[in-house]
Amino acid sequence: MNRKQNIIRAAEWLFSEHGFENTSTHMIAKEAGVSEGLIFKHFGTKKKLLEYLVKNGYRRIVEHNPGLLQDSRPLDFIDCLLDMPHKLVKDEPLFWKLQYRLTDMPVSVAEHERFLHPVNERLVKAFKAVGHKNPQGETKLLLLLIDALWKNEIQHGSDHTQALVQLVKQKYRQQAAQYQFSGLAASFV
């Protein structure tokens, strides 16, 4: 591992443990075994280092999960979304712990919204396809739940959230069956 990678790894760990404000470049340099000047040489500022960590984290997630949300059947797509927080936190626990610490920071909010943006339209279509009466509202509600699920995984672990995920999946399957029975379901493509 080179010195830049040491800085990245040290910063991600320290920011996730102590928060952005409580982590100094001196602490990062010490943890990484480099000079403070090297941090500034590679990243310019502590804030730019943080931006790099957040953007790079989402880039890694997208690269390591190609086709994650490509299910063509609406209920399978919804199920995949509900399973996503557990999978992503399991694969990248330090990154999601960092995101949890940065929940209100503009760079974190912007990258998280950019990450979820393509999901919104597909989710509305999925809820329309199963005949949901308010697909936009249900989309907002499910995205809020998904946001709460990954945060809950960080705080309490997966055992705490899996029962809830199964309950919500069952709810959507029951609703879809009712809508299909009444003839309200549509095509998802």
N, C-alpha and C positions, 0 to 999 in steps of 0.2 A: 504494500500500500504506500502511495506517495504522500508527501506532506500536505498537499491540497486535500486529498481524501481523508487524511487524519483530521484536518480542520473541520471538514464537513461532518464527519462522524462525531467528533467531540461537540461541535455546536448543536447538532441535532439532539444528542443526549442531554446536554446541559440545558438547552432551551426547553426540552420536554420535562425535565426534572424541576427546574427552577423558574421557568418562564423567561420571556425575552428581556423584560426590564431588570430582572434580578441576575442576569448573566452578563458578565463583563467580557470584553475581548481579552483581557488578561486571564480570566478563568479559562476561556477557550484555548488560548495559546498554551497555557500550562497543561491542560488536559491532552492537547494534541502533540505536545512536545516540540513546539515551534515558537518562533518569536511573534510578538504582536504585530510587528511590521509586515510579516508574511501574510497575515490575515488581510491587512489593508491592501497589500500588493495584489492578492488574488480577488478580493471582493469589494474593495473600496471603503465600505462602511459595514457596521454590524447589521444595519437594516437591509443592505443589499445581500449580505450573507443569508439573512432570514428569507428574503424573497427567493433567493436561489434554492434554498432548502424546500420551500413550499412548492414552487413551480416544478422542481426536479422530482419531488415526491409524487405529485400527480402525474407527471410524465411517465415515471416508472410504473405506476399503477396501470395506466392505459397500455403501456407496452407489454406488461406481464399478463394482461387479461384481455387479449384480443377477442372480440366477439362476445364479451361477457354479457351484453344486453341485447343479443340478436335473436332471441326466441321469437318465432313468428306467430305462435298462438298466444292470445292475450293473457290468459291465466298463467301460462308458463312464464311469460314476461314479468308479470306481477310477482310471481313466486321468486323469480330470479332477483328482482329488486329487493325483496324482503330478505333473501339469503345474502345479499351483497355486503351488508355491514359486517357480518360475522367473518366472511371470507376475507374481506379487505383488512380488517383489524388483525386477523390471524396471520396474514401474509406480511403485513407491515406494521407491527404493533408500535414501534417507536415513532414512526411518522404520524400515526393517528393519535398517539399520546401528545405529540407536538401540536397537532391540529386542535386537539381538545384544549390545550393551554392557550391557543391563539384564537379562540372562537370569535372574539370581537375585533381582531386586528384586520384592517382593510385588505391587506394582501391575502390573508387566509380566507376571508369572506369572498373576495373576488375570484380566487382560484377554485374554491369549492363550488361556487355558483356556475363557473365556466365548466367545471367537471360534470355537473348535473344538468346543464342546459339541454343537451340532446335528449335526455330522458323525459323531460316535461311533455313535449309534443307526442312522443310515442306512448306515454302513459295515458294522456287524454284519449288517444285513439283506442287504446286497449280498453279503457273503461266504457267508451262508446260502443265498442264491439261486443262487450258482454251485456250491453243494455243498461248501464248505470244511468240513473236519472240526472245526476249532476257530475259529469266526468271532470270538469275543471275543479270543482270543489273537492271531489274525492282525490284528485291528483295532488292538490295542495296538502290535504290531510295525510296522504300516504308519504309524501316527501318529508313532511314534518316528523312523521313516525320513524322513517328511515334515519333521519338526522338524530333523533333521540336514541335509536337502536345502537348506532356506532358509539355514541357517547356513553351509553349504558354498558356496552362491551368494555370500554376503557375503564370505567369505574368499578364494575362488578364482575366482569368475566362473562363468558358465553352461556353458562348454565342459567344465568338469571334472565337472559333474553330469548332463548330458544323456545320456551313454552309460549311466550307472547307471540313470537313469529308464527308458530303453528296455529295459534288461535286466529290470528288475522288471516292467514291463508285459508283456513276453514271458512271464515266469514265470507271472503270473496268468492269462494267456490259455491257456497250455499246461495249467495245472492245471484251469481251467474246462472245457476240452475233455475232459480225462480224467474229470472228475466227470460231465459231461453224457453221455459215452459209457457210464459205469457207472450212469446213471439217478439220480444223487444231487442234481442241480440242482433248485432250487425257484423259485417266483415272487418277484420283487423288490418288487412294488407294496406 
